[in-house]
Amino acid sequence: MTVMATVTDLRQDEGRAACASVSALRVLYLFPGRPEGSAMIFAKKQVEAMGTLGVAAEAFCLESRTDLSGLRRDASRLRDVIASFRPDLLHAQYGTMTAFFATVAANVPMVVTFRGSDLNPAPSDPWLRSLAGRLLSHLAARRAAGLICVSEQLKRRLWWGRERALVLPSGVDIELFQPHPQAEARRELGWSQEERIVLFNAGLSPMVKREDLAQAAVLEAERLCGRITVVRLDGFVPQRRVVAMMNGADCLLLTSDWEGSPTIVQEALACNLPVVSVDVGDVRERLLGVTPSVIAERSPSALAQGLCEVLRRRSRSNGRTAAMPVAQVRIAEQTVALYREVLTRLVRGGAAC
């Protein structure tokens, strides 16, 4: 009979190899916000992928991140979940209060994934709140047993632990995000076959995504190469509809000042949708060898030229090949390897986090 081993069990027997079997891993995942809705859906799907690798996974949502009484309730709730689930590791899927909360509310080794605005400036937040959130991220990084940053740019922002941080983008579900004929996708969506359609991911924070720059770029592009229809993604579109929109559109436009590893770009690549983007996060790396796609300077005129270059071609990209290294299952495998390395190191060191 296979016995599930906790970290405490492993430390009592240093002769056993930590995590020799993936089935021995029990990981509790922490998310900011409420469990319902599409927020951080890419991270939640990554947790689902862990189950296919034999990891026993459970999710915990930190619903209150600013209210002290709410945080106390969540701390009690977290300790109850830990007592019943007995995880080997916690994995905070975001920095700021989510990760910091885990370091003070639980005595279980923790891995943190930093995703973008938890280390980058957040223009849509009051400056003091943004600063406080980043400070909590750095404090959590100092105490964490393992660190993941979704891009090299984000890793460089760490104050502590940079040398041990693993760069690992969020994985894309390549089974869901697949190329389909554009004409069929447009019929499904009720879109005209003749229009030139650009997708823009405004998300929940259009200011962060620089919708103003996107609008200026499209206006300039229309002056150069004719009428363009912009379709906004607002963060509430069901994923299957997003797939249809990726296949029906001619181009994805990205204009953010700050990003970690924008999942929307990976999804576009998986659907062979061309991308026009500023140089932000890991987009340059993701678009390496992808054609047609453009990395443009952060100005309306440069972005407009990139849009016209792609729209005049009216062709799909070869992006799916570039998306394969960040397929969900591959990212999950590398994450599990990090878990095993962290637990092995803790056993050998005999130290708690």
C-alpha positions in Angstrom: 0.0 0.0 0.0 1.3 3.5 -0.9 1.6 5.8 2.0 1.1 9.6 1.4 4.1 11.3 3.0 4.0 14.8 4.5 7.1 16.9 4.9 7.3 16.0 8.6 7.3 12.3 7.7 10.1 12.9 5.2 12.3 14.8 7.7 12.0 11.9 10.1 13.6 9.6 7.6 16.3 11.4 5.6 17.3 8.2 4.0 14.2 8.2 1.9 14.4 10.3 -1.3 12.1 13.2 -1.1 9.3 13.0 -3.6 10.6 9.8 -5.2 7.1 9.2 -6.4 5.0 12.1 -7.8 2.0 10.4 -6.2 3.4 11.3 -2.8 2.9 15.0 -3.4 0.1 16.9 -1.8 -0.1 20.5 -2.8 -2.5 23.2 -1.6 -2.9 26.1 -4.1 -3.8 29.6 -2.9 -5.6 32.0 -5.2 -6.6 35.6 -4.6 -10.4 36.3 -4.9 -13.5 34.2 -5.0 -13.6 30.7 -6.4 -16.3 31.5 -9.0 -15.7 33.5 -12.1 -12.9 33.6 -14.7 -10.3 35.5 -12.6 -6.9 33.7 -12.9 -8.6 30.9 -15.0 -5.2 30.1 -16.5 -3.7 29.3 -13.1 -6.7 27.3 -12.0 -6.5 25.2 -15.2 -2.8 24.6 -14.4 -3.9 23.1 -11.1 -6.2 20.8 -13.0 -3.3 19.7 -15.1 -1.5 18.7 -11.9 -4.0 16.0 -11.3 -3.0 14.3 -14.6 0.5 14.0 -13.2 -0.7 12.3 -10.0 -0.4 15.3 -7.7 -3.1 15.5 -5.0 -4.2 19.1 -5.4 -6.7 21.3 -3.5 -7.5 25.0 -3.9 -7.9 27.7 -1.3 -9.2 31.1 -2.2 -8.2 34.1 -0.1 -11.4 36.1 -0.5 -10.4 39.1 1.7 -7.0 40.8 1.2 -7.6 44.2 2.9 -10.1 43.6 5.7 -8.4 42.5 9.0 -11.4 40.5 10.3 -11.8 38.8 7.0 -8.1 37.9 7.0 -8.5 36.4 10.5 -11.4 34.3 9.3 -9.4 33.1 6.3 -6.4 32.3 8.4 -8.6 30.0 10.6 -10.2 28.5 7.5 -6.7 27.9 6.0 -5.5 26.1 9.1 -8.6 23.9 9.0 -7.9 23.0 5.4 -4.3 22.2 6.1 -5.2 20.0 9.1 -7.6 17.9 7.0 -5.6 17.9 3.7 -2.1 17.7 5.2 -0.3 19.2 2.2 3.5 18.9 1.7 3.6 22.3 0.1 1.5 25.5 -0.3 1.7 27.1 -3.7 0.6 30.7 -3.8 -0.5 31.6 -7.3 0.2 35.3 -6.8 2.3 37.6 -4.7 1.2 40.6 -2.6 -1.1 39.7 0.3 -1.9 36.2 -1.0 1.6 35.0 -0.7 2.4 37.0 2.4 -0.7 35.7 4.2 0.4 32.2 3.5 3.8 32.8 5.1 2.3 34.1 8.4 -0.8 31.9 8.6 0.6 28.5 7.9 3.6 26.5 8.9 4.0 24.6 5.7 6.8 25.1 3.1 5.6 27.5 0.3 6.3 28.1 -3.4 5.2 31.4 -4.8 4.4 32.2 -8.5 4.8 35.9 -9.3 2.7 36.8 -12.3 3.1 40.6 -13.1 1.4 43.3 -11.1 2.5 41.7 -7.9 6.1 42.9 -8.7 5.5 45.4 -11.5 3.9 48.8 -10.9 0.1 48.8 -11.0 -1.0 52.1 -12.5 -4.7 51.4 -11.9 -4.1 51.1 -8.1 -3.5 53.9 -5.7 0.3 54.3 -5.5 0.4 53.5 -1.8 -1.6 50.3 -2.3 0.6 49.3 -5.2 3.8 49.9 -3.2 2.5 48.0 -0.2 1.5 45.1 -2.4 5.0 44.9 -4.0 6.6 45.1 -0.5 4.5 42.2 0.7 5.6 40.2 -2.4 9.2 40.8 -1.7 8.8 39.8 2.0 7.0 36.6 0.9 9.8 35.8 -1.6 12.3 36.1 1.2 10.5 33.4 3.2 9.4 31.1 0.4 11.0 27.7 -0.2 10.6 28.0 -3.9 10.0 30.9 -6.4 8.6 31.0 -9.9 8.5 34.1 -12.1 6.6 34.0 -15.3 9.3 36.0 -17.2 12.9 37.0 -16.9 11.9 40.7 -16.7 9.8 39.9 -13.6 12.6 37.8 -12.1 14.9 40.8 -12.3 12.5 42.8 -10.1 13.0 40.4 -7.1 14.9 41.9 -4.1 15.6 38.5 -2.6 15.9 35.0 -4.0 16.6 36.0 -7.6 19.3 33.4 -7.9 16.9 30.5 -7.0 13.9 31.7 -8.9 12.7 29.6 -11.8 11.3 31.3 -14.9 8.2 29.5 -16.0 5.4 31.1 -18.0 1.8 30.2 -17.3 0.8 27.2 -19.5 -1.7 27.4 -22.3 -4.3 24.7 -22.9 -3.4 23.6 -26.4 -6.3 21.2 -26.4 -8.8 24.0 -26.0 -6.9 26.7 -28.0 -6.6 25.2 -31.4 -6.7 26.6 -35.0 -10.0 26.5 -36.8 -11.0 27.9 -40.2 -11.5 31.6 -39.9 -14.7 31.6 -42.0 -16.4 29.1 -39.7 -15.4 31.0 -36.6 -16.8 34.2 -38.1 -20.1 32.5 -39.0 -20.3 31.2 -35.4 -19.7 34.7 -34.0 -21.9 36.5 -36.5 -19.0 38.5 -37.8 -18.7 39.8 -41.4 -16.3 37.8 -43.6 -14.9 41.0 -45.1 -14.1 43.1 -42.1 -10.5 43.3 -40.8 -10.8 42.5 -37.1 -8.3 43.3 -34.3 -8.7 41.8 -30.9 -7.7 43.9 -27.9 -7.6 42.5 -24.4 -8.8 45.3 -22.2 -9.2 42.9 -19.3 -10.5 44.2 -16.0 -8.1 47.2 -16.0 -8.1 49.0 -19.4 -5.7 51.6 -17.9 -3.1 48.9 -17.2 -3.6 47.5 -20.7 -3.2 51.0 -22.2 -6.4 51.0 -24.1 -5.7 54.7 -24.9 -2.6 53.7 -26.8 -4.4 50.9 -28.6 -7.2 53.3 -29.7 -4.6 55.9 -31.0 -2.7 53.1 -32.9 -5.9 51.9 -34.6 -6.9 55.4 -35.6 -3.5 55.9 -37.2 -3.7 52.5 -38.9 -7.1 53.3 -40.4 -5.6 56.4 -41.9 -2.8 54.3 -43.4 -4.7 51.2 -44.6 -8.4 51.6 -44.2 -11.2 50.6 -41.9 -10.5 48.3 -38.9 -13.0 46.8 -36.4 -11.7 46.4 -32.9 -13.2 43.7 -30.6 -12.5 44.1 -26.9 -12.0 41.3 -24.5 -13.2 42.5 -21.1 -12.2 39.6 -18.8 -15.7 38.1 -18.7 -15.8 36.3 -22.1 -16.1 32.5 -21.7 -13.0 30.7 -22.8 -14.7 28.8 -25.6 -15.9 32.0 -27.1 -12.4 33.4 -26.8 -11.2 30.5 -28.9 -13.7 31.4 -31.6 -12.7 35.0 -31.4 -9.0 34.1 -31.7 -9.8 32.1 -34.8 -12.1 34.7 -36.3 -9.9 37.7 -35.8 -7.0 38.9 -38.0 -4.7 40.1 -35.3 -4.2 40.5 -31.6 -3.0 43.9 -30.4 -1.1 44.3 -27.1 0.0 47.7 -25.8 0.5 47.3 -22.0 3.2 49.2 -20.1 3.7 46.3 -17.8 3.1 42.5 -18.1 4.5 39.3 -16.7 3.9 36.6 -19.3 0.6 37.6 -20.9 -1.5 34.4 -21.3 -3.5 36.1 -24.1 -0.4 36.0 -26.3 0.2 32.3 -25.7 -3.5 31.6 -26.5 -3.2 33.6 -29.7 -0.1 31.7 -30.7 -1.9 28.4 -30.1 -4.6 29.5 -32.5 -2.2 30.8 -35.1 -3.4 34.3 -34.6 -0.8 37.0 -35.6 0.2 39.4 -32.8 1.2 43.0 -32.9 2.7 44.0 -29.6 5.0 46.4 -27.8 8.1 44.9 -26.2 6.7 44.0 -22.8 7.1 41.0 -20.4 8.2 37.9 -22.3 6.4 38.8 -25.5 9.5 39.2 -27.6 10.7 35.7 -26.5 7.3 34.2 -27.3 7.1 35.8 -30.8 10.6 34.7 -31.8 10.3 33.1 -35.2 6.6 33.7 -35.4 5.4 35.2 -38.7 3.4 37.3 -39.4 3.8 39.1 -36.1 5.4 42.4 -35.1 7.1 43.8 -32.1 6.7 47.6 -32.4 7.9 50.7 -30.6 5.5 52.1 -28.0 4.0 54.8 -30.2 0.7 55.0 -32.2 2.6 55.4 -35.5 4.9 52.3 -35.0 2.0 50.2 -33.8 -0.2 51.4 -36.7 2.5 50.4 -39.2 2.7 46.9 -37.5 -1.1 46.5 -37.7 -1.2 47.5 -41.4 1.7 45.1 -42.2 -0.2 42.2 -40.6 -3.6 43.1 -41.9 -2.5 43.5 -45.5 -1.3 39.9 -45.5 -4.6 38.5 -44.2 -2.9 35.2 -43.3 -2.6 33.1 -40.2 0.7 32.7 -38.3 2.9 29.8 -37.5 2.5 30.5 -33.8 1.2 27.1 -32.7 4.8 25.7 -33.0 6.0 28.5 -30.7 3.2 27.7 -28.2 4.2 24.1 -27.7 7.0 24.8 -25.2 4.5 26.5 -22.9 1.8 23.9 -23.3 0.0 23.4 -20.0 1.2 19.8 -19.4 4.9 20.8 -20.0 4.7 23.7 -17.6 3.0 21.4 -15.0 5.8 18.9 -15.4 8.4 21.5 -14.8 6.5 22.8 -11.8 6.4 19.3 -10.3 10.1 19.0 -10.8 10.5 22.2 -8.8 8.3 20.8 -6.0 10.5 17.7 -5.8 13.7 19.8 -5.7 12.3 22.0 -2.9 11.2 19.1 -0.8 14.5 17.2 -1.3 16.4 20.3 -0.3 14.3 20.8 2.9 14.8 17.1 3.9 18.6 17.4 3.4 18.7 20.7 5.2 16.3 19.7 8.0 15.0 23.3 8.0 11.5 24.5 7.9 10.3 27.5 5.9 
